[in-house]
Amino acid sequence: MAVSIGMRNELLPIGFAIHNKDLYTDRWNYHIIGERLIAYKYGRITNLQVQNIEKNLETIITQFGEMKKDLLFILSENAAQEV
């Protein structure tokens, strides 16, 4: 129970909890990431480090999405010029 509460409140950086709430159900699903669990157990990772990693990944994903849009635009221009 302590693990589920810790994950629900984002106090335990070993994975994430997903709250599934709709008209008929109200339940939680938990995903524990093995590498995070091991790192947490041996004191090699903190919640702040996890947050920084996730923030950096979000930045990378956003930048990748922008680069993808730019590439698609360039490709569409090239295709239009070839016609």
C-alpha positions, -999 to +999 in steps of 0.1 A: +000+000+000+029+024+008+043+019-027+010+026-044+005+058-023+041+069-030+037+064-067+002+081-068+017+112-051+048+112-073+070+107-042+085+074-053+106+077-085+104+041-095+078+044-122+044+060-126+008+056-116-021+061-140-055+070-127-082+055-148-115+073-140-146+071-161-183+067-156-181+031-144-146+027-129-122+044-106-089+025-105-051+030-106-026+012-128+011+011-119+041+008-141+074+001-123+105+006-144+132-019-134+162+004-139+146+031-117+137+006-090+173-007-089+188+029-090+164+040-062+172+009-041+209+016-042+206+054-037+218+062-072+188+083-083+167+110-066+133+122-075+148+155-086+171+137-110+141+118-124+122+150-129+152+166-147+156+136-170+119+137-178+120+174-184+150+170-208+132+142-226+102+164-231+124+191-245+140+167-269+107+153-280+093+188-286+124+197-306+122+165-326+086+172-334+095+207-347+123+193-368+099+167-382+075+195-392+103+214-409+115+184-427+080+176-440+077+212-452+110+210-470+101+177-486+067+190-497+083+221-513+108+198-531+080+176-543+060+206-555+090+219-575+095+186-592+060+186-605 
